[in-house]
Amino acid sequence: MLVEEETGSILGAHLLGPNAEEVINIFGLAIRHKLSAAQLKASMFGYPTATSDVGYML
């Protein structure tokens, strides 16, 4: 994941592995709505899902 250090803005992400198609949509949504990495990390995701690990990716 690419994050601008000064603002914490998410610039891009790339994923490889199982359920990547599900998780990349979360990053696309965050980029589109200009969420910072901190805001995305603070979000709650259903567990157990592939997206529940997004907070650890940040």
Buried (B, 14 or more C-beta within 10 A) or exposed (E): BEBEEEEBBBEEBEBEEEEEEEBEEBBEEBBEEEBBBEBBBEEEBEEEEBBEEBEEBB
